[in-house]
Amino acid sequence: DIIPQPLLDQYLSMTDPARAQTVDTEIAKHCAYSLPGVALTLGRQNWHCLKDTYETLASDVQWKVRRTLAFSIHELAVILGDQLTAADLVPIFNGFLKDLDEVRIGVLKHLYDFLKLLHADKRREYLYQLQEFVVTDNSRNWRFRYELAEQLILILELYNPNDVYDYLRHIALTLCSDKVSEVRWISFKLVVAILQKFYANSANALGLNFINELVVRFRHCSKWVGRQAFAFICQVGMFSLWFCVYINFGA
């Protein structure tokens, strides 16, 4: 009742390998690109019409097809709602997390947008996997780590102070010691955001421990780059903010 059945059948046939040989070698990529629009048109009540096609595209041998889906999976999650997302999209999302960097960057760029749509218990499961984003196929791919730091700044609001301290703090400290200055600089902003998280939630003990760790790790670092990092962290947070937080934590 929404679109003519022959038109839908024609769209679904775009995943047929024979079409790639006779029509267009990138026809599967075009199909993947259009899928969120088709899903929006059909509505979540008709998702069953697209589910098999989506799964076929998600396992396509061409990484460009999987990459296209990875960049739009958060939009599809909004269309489908939390129940269908948990049942049908989360398994595919998990597969993308273990894919090539060219595919992983798609989910990384919209990691916050996807995680915020999940229930708290399901979202918490990803705390264990965020560390994996620090490792890339190509260590020179510093923009990947830069994107991770940017996403973590947003993701802080999705987790409680204890989870931030136990899981995200370690990632932030690792990124602050990155070989690329751009990554370090955005990571300093992440460190300040973590301190602000502790301060806003009255997590005084966690904040004080983190500050002391920063002092030991960077302020008293034997290498000048570490001491410079401490100065930049103070600069990013502004000295007045750093001092107020430090005093309020009882240091």
Buried (B, 14 or more C-beta within 10 A) or exposed (E): EEEEEEEBEEBBBBBBEEBBEEEEEBBBBBBBBBBBEBBBEBEBEBBEBBBEBBEBBBEBEBBEBBBBBBBBBBBBBBBBEEEBBBEBBBEBBEBBBEBBBBBBBBBBBBBBBBBBBBEEEBBBEBBEEBBEBBEBEEEEBBEBBBBBBBBBBBBBEBBEBEBBBEBBBEBBBEBBBBEEEEBBBBBBBBBBBBBBBBBEBEBBEBBBBBBEEBBEBBBEBEEEEBBEBBEBBBEBBEEEBBEEBBEEBEE
